[in-house]
Amino acid sequence: MLAAAAAFASGAPQAEHIIAGVVRDSSGAAVAGAQVSARFGKISATTTTDAQGAFQLMIAAAQARVRVEAAGFRPTTRDWTYG
């Protein structure tokens, strides 16, 4: 499973950053209903992909470990850093 992500900042001192992307399987098909979570220490956020495999979540950290899980697939983890 592959999660493509992009990030943007709000510009506030304790900015919440947006992690967004689309979850696709190895054939390129969108994966609907996948759970996407981001964690940095005690800070975490979780969301579920929509019918097109798209997701967006906000996290008050400039880096995080992003994990994608979906039924029938091995979980995938990637490190994400803003900027």
C-alpha positions in Angstrom: 0.0 0.0 0.0 1.3 3.5 -0.8 0.3 6.8 0.8 1.2 9.9 -1.1 1.2 12.9 1.2 1.6 16.7 1.0 1.8 19.1 3.9 0.9 22.7 4.6 1.3 24.9 7.7 -1.1 27.5 9.2 1.8 29.8 10.2 0.8 30.0 13.9 3.5 29.4 16.5 2.0 26.0 17.5 0.8 25.4 14.0 -1.3 22.5 13.1 0.0 20.9 9.9 -2.1 19.2 7.3 -1.1 15.8 6.1 -3.1 14.9 3.0 -2.9 12.4 0.2 -4.4 9.3 -1.5 -3.9 5.7 -0.4 -3.5 3.3 -3.3 -2.7 -0.4 -3.6 0.2 -1.8 -5.7 -2.0 -1.7 -8.8 -2.7 2.0 -8.4 -6.4 1.5 -7.3 -7.7 3.8 -4.5 -8.2 2.1 -1.1 -11.4 3.3 0.5 -11.9 2.9 4.2 -8.2 2.7 5.1 -7.3 4.0 8.6 -4.6 6.7 8.5 -2.9 7.8 11.7 -0.1 10.2 12.5 1.7 10.2 15.8 4.5 12.3 17.4 5.1 11.5 21.0 1.7 12.1 22.8 0.3 14.0 19.8 -1.8 12.0 17.4 -4.5 12.2 14.8 -6.5 9.6 12.9 -8.8 9.6 9.9 -10.3 7.2 7.4 -9.9 7.5 3.6 -13.0 8.4 1.5 -14.3 6.5 -1.5 -11.5 7.8 -3.7 -8.8 6.8 -1.1 -8.2 10.5 -0.2 -7.4 11.6 3.4 -6.6 14.7 5.3 -5.7 15.1 8.9 -4.2 17.9 11.1 -1.5 17.4 13.6 0.2 20.0 15.9 3.7 18.7 15.2 6.2 19.4 12.4 7.1 15.7 12.1 5.2 12.5 12.7 5.1 8.8 12.0 2.2 8.1 9.6 0.6 4.6 9.5 -1.9 3.3 7.0 -3.9 0.2 7.7 -6.6 -1.5 5.6 -8.3 -4.9 5.6 -6.4 -7.3 3.3 -3.2 -5.2 3.3 -0.1 -5.2 5.4 0.2 -1.9 7.4 2.5 0.7 6.0 4.5 3.2 8.1 6.3 6.3 6.8 8.1 9.1 8.6 6.8 12.6 7.6 8.5 15.9 8.2 7.0 19.3 7.4 8.9 21.4 4.9 
